[in-house]
Amino acid sequence: MLKKLGVLKREYTWESTYQLFMVCAFPIHVWAILMAFSDFSWVADRTRLWDAVGLVSYALIFALIETVGGFVIVWLLGLLIPARWEVNRRVALLGSLFLVIAVWAMLSQLYFMLNKPLPPQVVDSLAGAEHPLRVMWGVTFPVLVLSVVVPAFAIIRSDRTRDIVAGIFERISVLSTFYVCVDLIGILIVLIRSVTV
């Protein structure tokens, strides 16, 4: 058991684990706060302000749960990275890949929320194609792969890129720490609402 702890210590430090958690928290919380405050005025107008505060609190709690789930998956995937890698490179790679995937998830949700159809020229060309699904995958899949592979390759190959990413992650960690503190306030508000209602 102690040998396994030594391996984990070599893979991650407490500081790197904290930073990876905060990087995972950042996009989830930004999106949750944007979505919660987009509904805040609507809920406050139709009910009470306290209900709108509850809505934001629930959104923050779910963001915290998503953050923990995403972090555990990313942290476990990090154990698959070769042990000879230094901790900073491991965190930079895992955090940047998580951010890229999170941005793609936000963009797809935003596309459906805006309810904007594809341009007519694209629809016509897809309708005229023999296999429209293959065409769509043929266009989107390379873009998705490049958006993941290019940052990963840059971090793996370049110490300068890794250092830049590490600096960005330090700044993100400060902001995410604030978000997690607000999550704790959200939990407190939900508990108060549960007792008072």
C-alpha atoms as a printed R data frame, in Angstrom:
    type eleno elety resid chain resno       x      y       z
1   ATOM     1    CA   MET     A     1   0.000  0.000   0.000
2   ATOM     2    CA   LEU     A     2   2.805  2.417   0.898
3   ATOM     3    CA   LYS     A     3   4.520  1.659  -2.399
4   ATOM     4    CA   LYS     A     4   1.335  2.622  -4.261
5   ATOM     5    CA   LEU     A     5   1.210  5.911  -2.361
6   ATOM     6    CA   GLY     A     6   4.799  6.543  -3.427
7   ATOM     7    CA   VAL     A     7   3.818  6.017  -7.052
8   ATOM     8    CA   LEU     A     8   0.901  8.455  -6.704
9   ATOM     9    CA   LYS     A     9   3.199 10.961  -5.044
10  ATOM    10    CA   ARG     A    10   5.500 10.732  -8.044
11  ATOM    11    CA   GLU     A    11   2.575 11.176 -10.443
12  ATOM    12    CA   TYR     A    12   0.956 14.112  -8.600
13  ATOM    13    CA   THR     A    13   1.801 16.503  -5.813
14  ATOM    14    CA   TRP     A    14  -0.812 18.116  -3.583
15  ATOM    15    CA   GLU     A    15  -0.210 21.408  -5.385
16  ATOM    16    CA   SER     A    16  -0.615 19.853  -8.830
17  ATOM    17    CA   THR     A    17  -3.768 18.019  -7.730
18  ATOM    18    CA   TYR     A    18  -5.232 21.272  -6.414
19  ATOM    19    CA   GLN     A    19  -4.314 23.113  -9.607
20  ATOM    20    CA   LEU     A    20  -5.827 20.384 -11.800
21  ATOM    21    CA   PHE     A    21  -9.048 20.498  -9.755
22  ATOM    22    CA   MET     A    22  -9.240 24.276 -10.138
23  ATOM    23    CA   VAL     A    23  -8.621 24.064 -13.886
24  ATOM    24    CA   CYS     A    24 -11.483 21.551 -14.118
25  ATOM    25    CA   ALA     A    25 -13.676 23.892 -12.053
26  ATOM    26    CA   PHE     A    26 -13.092 26.936 -14.247
27  ATOM    27    CA   PRO     A    27 -15.038 26.211 -17.466
28  ATOM    28    CA   ILE     A    28 -17.829 24.376 -15.670
29  ATOM    29    CA   HIS     A    29 -18.388 27.252 -13.262
30  ATOM    30    CA   VAL     A    30 -18.143 29.953 -15.908
31  ATOM    31    CA   TRP     A    31 -20.799 28.182 -17.964
32  ATOM    32    CA   ALA     A    32 -23.012 27.453 -14.948
33  ATOM    33    CA   ILE     A    33 -22.872 31.068 -13.769
34  ATOM    34    CA   LEU     A    34 -23.647 32.390 -17.258
35  ATOM    35    CA   MET     A    35 -26.620 30.050 -17.588
36  ATOM    36    CA   ALA     A    36 -27.894 30.721 -14.065
37  ATOM    37    CA   PHE     A    37 -27.741 34.491 -14.434
38  ATOM    38    CA   SER     A    38 -29.417 34.311 -17.842
39  ATOM    39    CA   ASP     A    39 -32.425 32.837 -16.016
40  ATOM    40    CA   PHE     A    40 -32.024 34.939 -12.845
41  ATOM    41    CA   SER     A    41 -34.108 37.945 -13.927
42  ATOM    42    CA   TRP     A    42 -36.768 35.721 -15.476
43  ATOM    43    CA   VAL     A    43 -37.208 33.782 -12.213
44  ATOM    44    CA   ALA     A    44 -37.007 36.921 -10.058
45  ATOM    45    CA   ASP     A    45 -39.726 38.631 -12.133
46  ATOM    46    CA   ARG     A    46 -42.126 35.693 -11.979
47  ATOM    47    CA   THR     A    47 -41.552 34.634  -8.364
48  ATOM    48    CA   ARG     A    48 -39.389 36.143  -5.649
49  ATOM    49    CA   LEU     A    49 -35.775 37.253  -5.549
50  ATOM    50    CA   TRP     A    50 -35.063 34.536  -2.990
51  ATOM    51    CA   ASP     A    51 -36.175 31.887  -5.527
52  ATOM    52    CA   ALA     A    52 -33.770 33.344  -8.093
53  ATOM    53    CA   VAL     A    53 -30.963 33.190  -5.519
54  ATOM    54    CA   GLY     A    54 -31.931 29.558  -4.934
55  ATOM    55    CA   LEU     A    55 -31.719 28.908  -8.682
56  ATOM    56    CA   VAL     A    56 -28.161 30.253  -8.791
57  ATOM    57    CA   SER     A    57 -27.277 28.252  -5.677
58  ATOM    58    CA   TYR     A    58 -28.522 25.010  -7.213
59  ATOM    59    CA   ALA     A    59 -26.606 25.752 -10.412
60  ATOM    60    CA   LEU     A    60 -23.423 26.250  -8.380
61  ATOM    61    CA   ILE     A    61 -23.950 23.017  -6.470
62  ATOM    62    CA   PHE     A    62 -24.413 21.073  -9.700
63  ATOM    63    CA   ALA     A    63 -21.312 22.794 -11.105
64  ATOM    64    CA   LEU     A    64 -19.359 21.604  -8.068
65  ATOM    65    CA   ILE     A    65 -20.630 18.042  -8.531
66  ATOM    66    CA   GLU     A    66 -19.705 18.139 -12.241
67  ATOM    67    CA   THR     A    67 -16.296 19.514 -11.338
68  ATOM    68    CA   VAL     A    68 -15.615 16.688  -8.903
69  ATOM    69    CA   GLY     A    69 -16.727 14.098 -11.464
70  ATOM    70    CA   GLY     A    70 -14.670 15.624 -14.274
71  ATOM    71    CA   PHE     A    71 -11.650 16.007 -12.010
72  ATOM    72    CA   VAL     A    72 -11.750 12.365 -10.903
73  ATOM    73    CA   ILE     A    73 -11.872 11.192 -14.529
74  ATOM    74    CA   VAL     A    74  -9.036 13.507 -15.592
75  ATOM    75    CA   TRP     A    75  -6.961 12.622 -12.520
76  ATOM    76    CA   LEU     A    76  -7.341  8.900 -13.201
77  ATOM    77    CA   LEU     A    77  -6.464  9.383 -16.885
78  ATOM    78    CA   GLY     A    78  -3.318 11.135 -15.700
79  ATOM    79    CA   LEU     A    79  -2.159  7.879 -14.130
80  ATOM    80    CA   LEU     A    80  -1.960  6.442 -17.657
81  ATOM    81    CA   ILE     A    81   0.661  9.020 -18.623
82  ATOM    82    CA   PRO     A    82   4.222  7.672 -18.327
83  ATOM    83    CA   ALA     A    83   5.709  8.076 -14.845
84  ATOM    84    CA   ARG     A    84   8.883  9.645 -16.251
85  ATOM    85    CA   TRP     A    85   6.934 12.794 -17.127
86  ATOM    86    CA   GLU     A    86   7.349 15.668 -14.727
87  ATOM    87    CA   VAL     A    87   4.287 16.725 -12.763
88  ATOM    88    CA   ASN     A    88   3.982 20.161 -14.420
89  ATOM    89    CA   ARG     A    89   3.892 18.663 -17.914
90  ATOM    90    CA   ARG     A    90   1.263 16.123 -16.812
91  ATOM    91    CA   VAL     A    91  -0.999 18.818 -15.319
92  ATOM    92    CA   ALA     A    92  -0.512 21.125 -18.320
93  ATOM    93    CA   LEU     A    93  -1.489 18.350 -20.737
94  ATOM    94    CA   LEU     A    94  -4.479 17.095 -18.753
95  ATOM    95    CA   GLY     A    95  -5.773 20.575 -17.940
96  ATOM    96    CA   SER     A    96  -5.477 21.845 -21.503
97  ATOM    97    CA   LEU     A    97  -7.239 18.775 -22.896
98  ATOM    98    CA   PHE     A    98 -10.033 19.214 -20.346
99  ATOM    99    CA   LEU     A    99 -10.376 22.892 -21.316
100 ATOM   100    CA   VAL     A   100 -10.528 22.062 -25.037
101 ATOM   101    CA   ILE     A   101 -13.235 19.447 -24.469
102 ATOM   102    CA   ALA     A   102 -15.149 21.834 -22.193
103 ATOM   103    CA   VAL     A   103 -15.036 24.598 -24.803
104 ATOM   104    CA   TRP     A   104 -16.387 22.217 -27.465
105 ATOM   105    CA   ALA     A   105 -19.192 21.172 -25.094
106 ATOM   106    CA   MET     A   106 -20.068 24.823 -24.410
107 ATOM   107    CA   LEU     A   107 -20.048 25.672 -28.125
108 ATOM   108    CA   SER     A   108 -22.381 22.800 -28.939
109 ATOM   109    CA   GLN     A   109 -24.793 23.854 -26.183
110 ATOM   110    CA   LEU     A   110 -24.602 27.466 -27.316
111 ATOM   111    CA   TYR     A   111 -25.399 26.464 -30.883
112 ATOM   112    CA   PHE     A   112 -28.579 24.687 -29.800
113 ATOM   113    CA   MET     A   113 -29.544 27.440 -27.354
114 ATOM   114    CA   LEU     A   114 -29.324 30.124 -30.032
115 ATOM   115    CA   ASN     A   115 -31.515 27.958 -32.272
116 ATOM   116    CA   LYS     A   116 -29.720 29.090 -35.417
117 ATOM   117    CA   PRO     A   117 -30.175 26.785 -38.399
118 ATOM   118    CA   LEU     A   118 -27.341 25.928 -40.730
119 ATOM   119    CA   PRO     A   119 -26.968 28.306 -43.691
120 ATOM   120    CA   PRO     A   120 -29.146 27.289 -46.659
121 ATOM   121    CA   GLN     A   121 -26.093 26.597 -48.833
122 ATOM   122    CA   VAL     A   122 -24.790 24.068 -46.309
123 ATOM   123    CA   VAL     A   123 -28.202 22.401 -45.989
124 ATOM   124    CA   ASP     A   124 -28.518 22.198 -49.799
125 ATOM   125    CA   SER     A   125 -25.062 20.683 -50.203
126 ATOM   126    CA   LEU     A   126 -25.744 18.155 -47.422
127 ATOM   127    CA   ALA     A   127 -29.114 17.282 -48.972
128 ATOM   128    CA   GLY     A   128 -27.420 16.700 -52.305
129 ATOM   129    CA   ALA     A   129 -24.722 14.496 -50.813
130 ATOM   130    CA   GLU     A   130 -25.068 10.747 -51.058
131 ATOM   131    CA   HIS     A   131 -24.079 10.295 -47.381
132 ATOM   132    CA   PRO     A   132 -24.685 13.589 -45.523
133 ATOM   133    CA   LEU     A   133 -23.695 12.178 -42.142
134 ATOM   134    CA   ARG     A   134 -20.336 11.089 -43.515
135 ATOM   135    CA   VAL     A   135 -19.806 14.573 -44.954
136 ATOM   136    CA   MET     A   136 -20.633 16.183 -41.615
137 ATOM   137    CA   TRP     A   137 -18.264 13.842 -39.770
138 ATOM   138    CA   GLY     A   138 -15.642 14.328 -42.471
139 ATOM   139    CA   VAL     A   139 -15.660 18.066 -41.795
140 ATOM   140    CA   THR     A   140 -16.092 18.177 -38.021
141 ATOM   141    CA   PHE     A   141 -13.966 15.224 -36.946
142 ATOM   142    CA   PRO     A   142 -10.650 16.573 -38.309
143 ATOM   143    CA   VAL     A   143 -11.349 19.940 -36.666
144 ATOM   144    CA   LEU     A   144 -12.064 18.239 -33.335
145 ATOM   145    CA   VAL     A   145  -8.975 16.067 -33.581
146 ATOM   146    CA   LEU     A   146  -6.746 19.015 -34.477
147 ATOM   147    CA   SER     A   147  -8.106 21.083 -31.598
148 ATOM   148    CA   VAL     A   148  -7.044 18.321 -29.210
149 ATOM   149    CA   VAL     A   149  -3.830 17.128 -30.866
150 ATOM   150    CA   VAL     A   150  -2.213 20.512 -31.573
151 ATOM   151    CA   PRO     A   151  -2.228 21.758 -27.939
152 ATOM   152    CA   ALA     A   152  -1.206 18.320 -26.663
153 ATOM   153    CA   PHE     A   153   1.688 18.110 -29.130
154 ATOM   154    CA   ALA     A   154   2.814 21.654 -28.277
155 ATOM   155    CA   ILE     A   155   2.824 20.900 -24.542
156 ATOM   156    CA   ILE     A   156   4.636 17.593 -25.012
157 ATOM   157    CA   ARG     A   157   7.305 19.027 -27.307
158 ATOM   158    CA   SER     A   158   7.895 22.550 -26.003
159 ATOM   159    CA   ASP     A   159   8.972 23.543 -22.512
160 ATOM   160    CA   ARG     A   160   8.092 27.147 -23.311
161 ATOM   161    CA   THR     A   161   4.503 26.204 -24.211
162 ATOM   162    CA   ARG     A   162   4.257 24.142 -21.046
163 ATOM   163    CA   ASP     A   163   5.461 27.111 -18.969
164 ATOM   164    CA   ILE     A   164   2.939 29.442 -20.641
165 ATOM   165    CA   VAL     A   165   0.131 26.968 -19.960
166 ATOM   166    CA   ALA     A   166   1.297 26.571 -16.346
167 ATOM   167    CA   GLY     A   167   1.178 30.361 -15.907
168 ATOM   168    CA   ILE     A   168  -2.348 30.496 -17.326
169 ATOM   169    CA   PHE     A   169  -3.393 27.668 -15.017
170 ATOM   170    CA   GLU     A   170  -2.058 29.557 -11.996
171 ATOM   171    CA   ARG     A   171  -4.270 32.521 -12.893
172 ATOM   172    CA   ILE     A   172  -7.251 30.256 -13.533
173 ATOM   173    CA   SER     A   173  -6.697 28.596 -10.144
174 ATOM   174    CA   VAL     A   174  -7.076 31.914  -8.332
175 ATOM   175    CA   LEU     A   175 -10.408 32.636 -10.011
176 ATOM   176    CA   SER     A   176 -11.617 29.055  -9.580
177 ATOM   177    CA   THR     A   177 -10.830 29.220  -5.870
178 ATOM   178    CA   PHE     A   178 -13.299 32.102  -5.667
179 ATOM   179    CA   TYR     A   179 -15.876 30.029  -7.575
180 ATOM   180    CA   VAL     A   180 -15.497 27.100  -5.186
181 ATOM   181    CA   CYS     A   181 -15.911 29.456  -2.203
182 ATOM   182    CA   VAL     A   182 -19.111 30.747  -3.823
183 ATOM   183    CA   ASP     A   183 -20.182 27.089  -4.192
184 ATOM   184    CA   LEU     A   184 -19.919 26.721  -0.432
185 ATOM   185    CA   ILE     A   185 -22.126 29.794  -0.008
186 ATOM   186    CA   GLY     A   186 -24.563 28.191  -2.487
187 ATOM   187    CA   ILE     A   187 -24.673 25.024  -0.367
188 ATOM   188    CA   LEU     A   188 -25.370 27.152   2.702
189 ATOM   189    CA   ILE     A   189 -28.203 28.988   0.896
190 ATOM   190    CA   VAL     A   190 -29.776 25.694  -0.209
191 ATOM   191    CA   LEU     A   191 -29.598 24.388   3.353
192 ATOM   192    CA   ILE     A   192 -31.225 27.590   4.664
193 ATOM   193    CA   ARG     A   193 -33.945 27.358   2.006
194 ATOM   194    CA   SER     A   194 -34.570 23.729   2.923
195 ATOM   195    CA   VAL     A   195 -35.041 24.608   6.588
196 ATOM   196    CA   THR     A   196 -37.164 27.713   6.030
197 ATOM   197    CA   VAL     A   197 -39.511 26.346   3.364
